[in-house]
Amino acid sequence: MRHAVFAAILFATTATQAQELRIGYGAAVTSVDPHFHALTSNVAVHQHIFEALVGQDEQLRLVPELATSWRPLDATSWEFTLRPGARWHDGTPFTAADVTASAHRVANVPNSPGRFTIYTRRVLSFEADGSSRIIIRTDGPHPLLPNQMAGLMLTPASMRDAPTADFNNGRAAIGTGPYRFAGWQPGSRFDLVRNAEYDGPRAPWDRVTFRLITNTAARVAALRAGDVDVIDQVPTGDIALLQRDPALAVVSTPGVRNIYLFADQGRETTPGITDLAGNPIPNPLRDIRVRRALSLGINREGIVRSVMSGQAVVSGQLLPAGSIGHDPETRADPFDPEAARRLLAEAGFPQGFQIILAGPNDRYVNDDQVLQAIAQGWTRIGLRVRVEAQPSSTFFNRAARHEFSVGLLGWGTGTGEPDSPLQGLIASTDARRGWGAVNRSFYANPEVDSLLDQALRSMTVEERGPIYQRAIRIAMRDLAIIPLHHQVNIWAARRGFVVTPRNDERTMALSVVPAR
């Protein structure tokens, strides 16, 4: 897929390599349509079939993909030169017209639970300049446009108006990538075959099967039994066991995914919250004292130590220390049940209330155990908590319909800057700009929006960083979301298979090579 990655892959490949790779995949794939659901587990699989103008390596550095180069023409225009020789899987040449058609399609996919307009929100137009150049005009200076284009996978102009169903049944699943779509059985497997006509270096595996094994114990068992060659989302409690097995190897890298809670602070009444007798009450989450009490009622250090076995970093904001925009003045709340109870009493809930805490049980590392640990802490501050952990395919759709007052989610930042979580999770919902696409908290603060707008128009990191910090400081003071921790990304593989870990936690066949 990415030429820089393929170079390393070819160097490691031997004539005796196995021809099939079997991956035990720890997350659901909800569609074959690359424009339907902006979910990391979807994107990682789709990137084998479809390509973007710009790619990213395992450390999120930009690399050429369907564009060989890009440059700003002026303050509001970028030129991308397209890769000559790229062809769709049906043999049709890739041209600038395909880029403009893909941009149109992204904005018009019906019933999307996570829109890809987060990558096109500031684009005024995609203009074909002949067949080999595309000019992208923006609504102002947009220094992160190449980073955003790494998130927009392209489809043929002939599929401009194709429904998602046609991607899912394979008719429209036509890309330019090193693998072709071979089949998808929801909840079971996703199959790929090598694209022999790919214009880049040869893919390392003739066949790739993503076995969709969301149960962690089953995934580990499949690896140990030799039924799969690689697994991701290694449960932290099994790391020591796997490391002791001479037939296996474990690799990890710090991640940029923030695990957090959303808390509905917008609606006057909200589902799943009642008084202790089960009667509806006005939404208590609108009161910052209640949200702060919930945050103080979470033992983050205990979750990292006991639930995550140390394989996570406590989080009080969007990105970990060392990242652009990280605010050193913003720290995670300590676990302080007494202070939490005082705040609840001040807010008018000395006896607490009933609350449903929802989340997936098969998407993030130890997600169901994290939910239970949060519930235990909230019980200590006087709340009566019911946990609703459910398959991610169900939870994400219900969360998109705003059926929960509080829920657990994760957000991986693909650019290495807080632009995407600020726009997607924190910014006031504005469909025209693509802001607030997954703002499940209904948070809205004009000051944060203004700072975000300034940051996104600032042309240098030195300018953007302090503006991001101010926006994050305000949003975290308001508890726009309740951060929990940043994950460490962990894979395990059978001996003979070498995995290059990725900061963005994507599990890709292109990151696995035979041992030399």
Secondary structure, 3 states (H helix, E strand, C coil): CCHHHHHHHHHHCCCCCCCEEEEEECCCCCCCCCCCECCHHHHHHHCCCCCECEEECCCCCEEECCEEEEEEEECCEEEEEECCCCECCCCCECCHHHHHHHHHHHCCCCCCCECHHHHCCCEEEEEECCCCEEEEEECCCCCCHHHHHCCCECCCHHHCCCCHHHHHCCCCCCCCCCEEEEEEECCCEEEEEECCCCCCCCCCCCEEEEEECCCHHHHHHHHHCCCCCEECCCCHHHHHHHHHCCCEEEEEEEEEEEEEEEECCCCCCCCCEECCCCCECCCHHHCHHHHHHHHHCCCHHHHHHHHCCCCEEECCCCCCCCCCCCCCCCCCCCCCHHHHHHHHHHCCCCCCCEEEEEEECCCCCCHHHHHHHHHHHHHHCCCEEEEEEECHHHHHHHHHCCCCCEEEEEEECCCCCCHHHHHHHHCCCECCCCECCCCCCCCCCHHHHHHHHHHHCCCCHHHHHHHHHHHHHHHHHCCCCEEEEEEEEEEEEECCEEECCCCCCCCCHHHEEECC
